Amino acid sequence: MECIVSGKPDPSIEKIDEYFGTMIKPKNFYGPGNVELRYDKSFEQNCIVLSQYSNKPVKYCTTKEYFALLDHWNKLIKERRGEKK
């Protein structure tokens, strides 16, 4: 409470903040392997896989439809894995 009133952080808290701050590696948003590019590629791959479960292009699905398809696909994968065991 005292550090809040005085506005000066406790030195032990600063050390903890530095420790956790060094553990976080920022994502790369530029260059050839950036996060946005990987996300877009992953989305395109998902659309291709999910297209076999929909009668319309997956890219034109609403958010609710897209995630319903994704959920259905995940359930099918779990069922198939269960059958193999």
ABEGO torsion letter per residue (X at the ends): XAAAAAGBBBAAAAAAAAAAAAABBBBBABEAABAAAAAAAAAAAAAAAAAAABABBAAABBAAAAAAAAAAAAAAAAAAAAAAX
